[in-house]
Amino acid sequence: MREKEKDYIVKDGDVMNFLFNV
């Protein structure tokens, strides 16, 4: 469960980075 949570957080950060890049 913790591993999945980490993956989710990383994905969320990637999305934010993408929005900021745009």
ROLO-515738 format. One record per residue (C-alpha): residue number from 1; x, y, z; residue in one letter; chain. Coordinates in pm, 1 decimal, m for minus. Layout:
N
{atom NUM, {X, Y, Z}, "A", "A"};
...
END
This chain:
22
{atom 1, {0.0, 0.0, 0.0}, "M", "A"};
{atom 2, {282.5, 239.4, 82.8}, "R", "A"};
{atom 3, {452.3, 166.9, m250.1}, "E", "A"};
{atom 4, {131.4, 245.4, m436.8}, "K", "A"};
{atom 5, {90.6, 570.3, m243.6}, "E", "A"};
{atom 6, {444.9, 674.7, m337.3}, "K", "A"};
{atom 7, {371.6, 602.4, m704.0}, "D", "A"};
{atom 8, {56.7, 814.4, m683.3}, "Y", "A"};
{atom 9, {242.3, 1105.3, m525.3}, "I", "A"};
{atom 10, {512.7, 1086.1, m792.9}, "V", "A"};
{atom 11, {247.6, 1083.7, m1065.0}, "K", "A"};
{atom 12, {76.3, 1384.5, m907.7}, "D", "A"};
{atom 13, {406.5, 1572.4, m903.0}, "G", "A"};
{atom 14, {465.6, 1487.2, m1267.4}, "D", "A"};
{atom 15, {126.1, 1629.7, m1359.1}, "V", "A"};
{atom 16, {196.0, 1951.3, m1166.3}, "M", "A"};
{atom 17, {534.1, 1983.4, m1336.4}, "N", "A"};
{atom 18, {367.6, 1939.3, m1674.4}, "F", "A"};
{atom 19, {108.1, 2209.3, m1598.5}, "L", "A"};
{atom 20, {381.1, 2444.7, m1480.4}, "F", "A"};
{atom 21, {588.2, 2375.1, m1790.1}, "N", "A"};
{atom 22, {293.3, 2464.6, m2010.5}, "V", "A"};
END
